[in-house]
Amino acid sequence: MATIAGNSAYVLENANNVREDLGNVIFNVTPYKTPFSSGIAKTKATADNHEWLTDTLATTAPSWDVEADTVGAATSDTRVRKGNYVGILSETATVTNKAEMFDKAGIPGKEMAYQLMKKGKELHMTVETALLGKTFKVTPTNSTAGEVASVASWINTNESVAADGTANTASDGTTVPSPGTPAGFSEDTLETLLDGVWNNSGDFANVSIMGQAGTIGSFRAGVSGIADSVESNASTGEIYNRVAVYQSQFGPIKVVPNKQMYDNTLYVLDMSSWGLAFGGGKMIHTTDIATQRSAEQKLLECYFTLEARSEEANAGYYAIS
């Protein structure tokens, strides 16, 4: 078949006579979610060793009084003082003066403004990873970086590790569990942990189950009632292969996937029992760094620590294959 070989689009493009087609939008392909650090209380840290007090309510059997009997001396439990060190995480944004002069695709304003927004999100995600990891607190010195005791370092009352693992031995941020060799998910184990959370949680409506998508998949496959079924909607043709709510014996619990969590771990978290303390009262501090020739530099820092206000109201289920 004959074709017209004049100034076709093919000819013009190969002769470099067509302008490039670059959309004026930048698409961020990395999901940005921080459900733990975004969902807990915020407070201010005013010392390197940030401390708080915990107390408990007595649970005793009724003791009936005789009418007009003499009242004895009152007794009370001693409040417990706990602490966590303030750690520092940072990002750096660098943009040259020449780069700011040009018309950049997808950025209506300054390149530095875009970089600060991007680096701020990256820093927030790093904080989330640190909080949900398995690290104990490290005292800061002039030559040693302070490290924040993570969730796993506080949970002690309700935890499950593999047969060859070692549970966390304290609830003061100084130790962490050794999960051991991953094994299959057990709903009986989860229910035992939930019993402990129920006994110590002030409000079960604040409790969430959190884990990596793969671990939640193992959880879904091992929970009776949903393991062998897939929900569908005939009117839309949609099929749902996920679990968003777990109906426990204590009521519904939200199941929250979290990309920043470590594999093989499920946390049962009473979100009201944690606090995130920031040095200076805000999450990100931005400092201008001395310009290197024609490059503008800014330092983003987060001074933060984690408050474990009631570790007993939480659970850690480790080593899930």
Secondary structure, DSSP 8 states (H G I E B T S, - for coil): -----SS-HHHHHHTT-S-----S-----S----HHHHHSEEEEE-SSEEEEEE------------TT-----------EEEEEE-EEEEEEEEEEHHHHHS--TT-SS-HHHHHHHHHHHHHHHHHHHHHTS----B---SSS--B---HHHH--SSEE--TT-B----SSSS---B--S-B---HHHHHHHHHHHHHH-S-GGGEEEEE-HHHHHHHHHHSTTTTT--EEETTTTEEE---SEEEETTEEEEEEE-TTS-TT-EEEEEGGGEEEEEETTSS-EEEEEEEETTEEEEEEEEEEEEEES-GGG-EEE--B-
